[in-house]
Amino acid sequence: MKINLTLFVQIINFYITYYFLNNFMYKPVTSFLNKQKQKESEIKKNLDKKEKELLELENAKKIDLISFKEEIDNKYQFKPFEVKDIPTQIPFKIDRQQTDKITKIVKEKLVKEVPHVD
């Protein structure tokens, strides 16, 4: 096996290519991807935190609403209106002469207003 100069040139060429690709392509791309992953994880953490806060606020509002309803129910209790002993007619006393007089006046008015009624 003969080792000549071309083998050494290819080895040197490989290391130069590796160095440039590693420093100018691979590292910037991987650092960019890592930064993106970090941003994603931060956004997910913030989102989870905000969701927890939202759930806590929602539960607090539900508790406030329930306590408000209980307070209103206790303060303003609904009691059905019960009427006791309301007379259907107002009792008053009129003698026979007054009723005849009122009846006569009403008949006269009706005869004037509606002629066919006696």
Residue pairs with C-beta under 8 A, 6 or more apart in sequence:
107 118
110 117
111 117
111 118
